[in-house]
């Protein structure tokens, strides 16, 4: 018997524990070409080249039933999804229990969905969050974003980070039950918030990580990179030569990337996905259970706010 999306998120349990007869399946590669794609814990959405959104996976709260509209970007949380429409407004669908799918009005550049809350980067560079970011009963944001102008944001499980106009990184919210660790000094081009750690791509191409390091997820290798993605307990990055390096938790092979040249990579929970330079999507790691596959059609390149997000508990983008 499957636990519903919100129950599983509240309990903090793995999908495999909530599904009877969960089996270990290995990942395969896909020949599909995607527009912009984003993964949550157990469902995924993508913006196609015609700017419509398609979603698949768990749909117990309607999180995989997007509105028929035109979108520029989409991001997926635990039990809800949000997207920036071509007119700049944000639309959300799925669970509304904590207000996570009730975005404010106005124009946005980017949206990032967390567990029970969502944050958006407005066109004026300010950040606004809505939903529930606390463990108490109130459906309110107890940890508002700091003042200042931002150029990119990333929401983790309960904390969030952003890059300001001076290229410095700030983080806020909760890390387990305490404020998140202070990010290192210096200038950054991109930041990625994972479950209990964060990583940033410095302007010199090196990677710095901070926070939890119980599996080595915050101990990046030397070298220069073009992009980084912080997952649940592992991290991956695209090096300047196009190869992928991963570090951290590797129980299911999620930190053993294939050979080849890649444009972007996304570290999930127990799996990882990347887009190759030929536009194909390749995933590796643990496929917990079958999710509804996306339609077998052709899309453009993968781009999700500077990173690829691949679908929740599956490592198979579908052939």
C-alpha positions in Angstrom: 0.0 0.0 0.0 1.5 3.3 -1.1 1.8 6.2 1.3 0.4 9.4 -0.3 2.8 12.2 -1.3 2.3 14.5 1.7 2.4 11.7 4.2 5.7 10.4 2.8 7.2 13.9 2.8 6.1 14.6 6.4 7.5 11.3 7.6 10.7 11.8 5.6 10.7 8.2 4.4 12.0 6.9 1.1 9.6 5.9 -1.6 11.0 2.4 -1.5 9.8 2.0 2.1 6.3 3.1 1.1 5.9 0.7 -1.8 5.4 -3.0 -1.4 7.8 -5.1 -3.4 10.2 -2.3 -4.3 12.9 -3.7 -6.6 16.3 -2.4 -7.6 16.4 -1.7 -11.3 19.3 -0.3 -13.2 19.2 2.9 -15.2 19.2 3.1 -19.0 19.9 5.9 -21.4 17.3 7.8 -23.5 17.3 9.2 -27.0 14.7 11.8 -26.2 15.4 15.5 -26.5 13.8 17.7 -23.9 13.0 21.4 -23.5 13.3 22.5 -19.9 12.9 19.7 -17.3 12.5 19.6 -13.5 12.2 16.8 -11.1 10.7 16.5 -7.6 10.8 13.6 -5.3 8.3 11.4 -7.1 7.1 13.3 -10.2 8.5 15.4 -13.0 7.5 18.2 -15.3 9.0 19.7 -18.4 8.5 22.7 -20.7 8.4 21.6 -24.3 9.6 23.6 -27.2 6.1 24.9 -27.8 6.2 26.3 -24.2 3.5 23.9 -23.0 4.2 21.8 -19.9 3.9 18.0 -19.6 4.2 16.2 -16.2 4.3 12.5 -15.2 4.7 10.4 -12.1 2.7 10.6 -8.9 -0.4 12.6 -9.3 -2.3 12.1 -6.0 -2.6 15.9 -5.5 -2.8 16.9 -9.2 0.9 17.8 -9.2 1.3 16.1 -12.6 -1.7 17.8 -14.1 -0.4 21.2 -15.4 -2.6 23.9 -16.7 -2.8 24.4 -20.5 -0.8 27.5 -20.8 2.5 28.9 -22.1 5.6 28.6 -19.8 9.2 29.6 -19.8 10.4 27.6 -16.8 9.0 24.9 -14.5 10.2 23.6 -11.1 8.9 20.6 -9.1 8.6 20.2 -5.3 7.4 17.3 -3.2 3.7 17.3 -4.0 3.3 20.5 -6.1 4.7 22.1 -9.2 5.2 25.7 -10.2 6.1 27.4 -13.4 6.9 30.9 -14.8 4.6 31.7 -17.6 5.6 33.6 -20.7 3.9 36.7 -19.4 6.1 36.5 -16.2 3.4 35.4 -13.8 3.7 32.2 -11.8 1.2 29.3 -11.8 1.3 26.4 -9.4 -0.6 23.1 -9.3 -0.8 20.2 -6.9 -1.1 20.3 -3.1 -2.5 23.5 -1.6 -2.5 22.2 2.0 0.3 24.6 3.1 -0.2 27.4 0.6 2.7 26.2 -1.5 0.6 26.4 -4.7 -0.8 29.9 -4.1 1.8 32.3 -5.7 1.6 36.0 -5.4 0.8 38.2 -8.4 3.4 40.0 -10.3 6.3 39.2 -12.8 9.0 36.7 -12.1 12.2 35.5 -13.7 12.6 32.1 -11.9 10.7 29.9 -9.5 12.1 27.1 -7.3 9.9 24.7 -5.4 10.8 23.2 -2.0 9.1 20.6 0.3 6.0 22.6 1.4 7.0 26.0 0.1 8.1 27.8 -3.0 10.3 30.8 -3.8 10.3 33.0 -6.8 12.8 35.5 -8.2 11.0 38.6 -9.3 12.0 40.7 -12.3 13.3 43.4 -9.9 15.7 40.9 -8.3 13.8 40.5 -5.1 12.9 37.1 -3.7 9.4 36.2 -2.4 8.5 32.9 -0.8 5.1 31.3 0.0 3.8 28.2 1.8 5.1 26.6 4.9 8.8 26.5 5.8 8.5 25.4 9.4 7.5 22.3 11.5 4.8 24.1 13.4 1.2 24.3 12.6 1.2 27.7 11.0 1.2 27.8 7.2 3.5 30.8 7.0 7.0 31.6 6.0 9.0 32.0 9.2 12.3 32.5 7.4 11.8 35.3 4.8 14.5 36.0 2.3 17.2 38.6 3.2 17.0 42.1 1.7 18.9 42.8 -1.5 18.8 42.0 -5.2 19.4 38.5 -6.5 20.3 37.0 -9.8 19.6 33.3 -9.1 18.0 31.3 -6.3 17.9 27.6 -5.4 15.6 25.9 -2.9 16.7 22.8 -1.0 14.6 20.6 1.3 14.2 23.3 3.9 16.8 25.9 3.3 17.4 28.1 0.3 20.4 30.0 -1.2 20.8 32.8 -3.7 23.4 34.7 -5.6 23.3 38.5 -5.1 24.3 41.1 -7.7 27.8 41.3 -6.3 28.1 37.5 -7.0 28.2 36.6 -3.3 26.1 33.8 -1.9 23.6 34.0 1.0 21.6 31.1 2.5 18.6 31.2 4.8 15.9 29.0 6.3 16.6 25.7 8.2 19.3 23.2 8.0 17.9 20.2 9.9 16.8 22.2 13.0 19.2 25.1 12.8 20.1 27.9 10.5 22.0 26.8 7.4 25.8 27.0 7.5 27.3 30.3 6.3 28.5 29.9 2.7 32.2 30.7 2.0 33.4 34.1 1.0 34.2 34.9 -2.7 32.3 35.3 -5.9 30.0 32.7 -7.5 28.3 32.2 -10.8 25.8 29.5 -9.7 24.5 28.0 -6.5 22.7 24.7 -5.9 20.9 23.8 -2.6 20.6 20.1 -1.8 18.9 18.4 1.1 21.4 19.2 3.8 24.3 20.8 1.9 24.9 23.4 -0.8 27.4 23.9 -3.5 28.4 26.8 -5.6 30.4 27.3 -8.8 33.0 30.0 -8.2 33.8 32.6 -10.9 37.2 30.9 -11.3 35.4 27.6 -12.2 36.2 25.8 -9.0 33.5 24.4 -6.7 32.9 25.1 -3.1 30.5 23.1 -0.9 29.3 23.6 2.6 26.9 21.9 5.1 26.5 18.2 5.7 29.4 16.0 4.6 28.6 12.6 6.1 29.0 11.0 2.7 31.6 13.3 1.3 29.0 15.3 -0.7 30.6 18.6 0.4 34.1 17.6 -0.6 34.4 18.4 -4.3 37.4 17.3 -6.4 40.0 19.7 -7.7 39.6 21.2 -11.2 37.4 23.6 -13.0 33.7 23.2 -13.8 31.0 24.8 -15.8 28.0 23.7 -13.6 27.2 22.0 -10.3 24.2 20.2 -8.9 23.7 19.3 -5.2 21.5 16.3 -4.7 20.2 14.6 -1.6 23.5 13.2 -0.4 25.7 13.4 -3.4 26.9 16.1 -5.8 27.8 16.2 -9.5 29.4 18.7 -11.7 30.3 19.2 -15.4 34.0 19.8 -15.8 35.4 22.2 -18.4 36.3 19.3 -20.7 32.7 18.2 -20.7 33.1 15.1 -18.5 31.1 14.6 -15.3 32.5 14.2 -11.8 30.4 13.1 -8.9 31.1 12.7 -5.2 29.2 11.7 -2.1 26.8 8.9 -1.5 27.0 6.1 -4.0 24.9 3.2 -2.7 23.0 2.8 -6.0 25.7 4.0 -8.4 24.3 7.5 -8.6 27.9 8.9 -8.3 29.4 6.8 -11.1 28.8 8.9 -14.2 29.2 7.5 -17.7 32.0 8.5 -20.1 31.3 11.2 -22.7 30.9 14.9 -23.1 28.0 16.7 -21.3 26.4 20.1 -21.1 24.6 19.8 -17.8 24.0 17.4 -14.9 21.4 17.1 -12.2 21.9 15.1 -9.0 18.7 13.7 -7.5 18.2 11.5 -4.5 19.4 8.0 -5.5 20.0 8.7 -9.2 21.6 11.3 -11.5 20.7 12.6 -15.0 22.7 14.6 -17.5 22.3 16.0 -21.0 25.0 15.0 -23.5 26.5 17.4 -26.0 24.3 15.7 -28.7 21.2 16.6 -26.7 20.4 13.1 -25.5 19.5 12.5 -21.8 21.4 9.8 -19.9 20.5 8.7 -16.3 22.2 6.4 -13.9 21.5 5.1 -10.4 18.5 3.6 -8.7 15.0 3.2 -10.3 12.7 2.7 -7.4 9.5 2.1 -9.2 7.9 2.9 -12.5 6.6 6.4 -13.1 4.3 7.3 -16.0 6.8 8.0 -18.9 6.7 11.3 -20.9 5.3 11.1 -24.4 7.7 9.8 -27.0 8.2 13.1 -28.9 11.2 15.2 -29.8 12.1 18.4 -27.8 14.9 20.9 -27.8 17.8 21.2 -25.4 17.5 20.7 -21.6 17.8 23.9 -19.5 16.5 24.5 -16.0 17.8 27.7 -14.6 21.4 26.6 -15.2 20.8 23.0 -14.3 19.0 19.9 -15.4 16.4 18.4 -13.1 15.5 14.8 -13.8 12.5 12.9 -12.6 12.2 11.8 -9.0 12.4 8.1 -8.2 13.1 6.8 -11.7 16.3 6.9 -13.7 14.6 6.0 -17.0 13.6 9.1 -19.1 12.0 6.5 -21.5 13.2 5.3 -24.9 
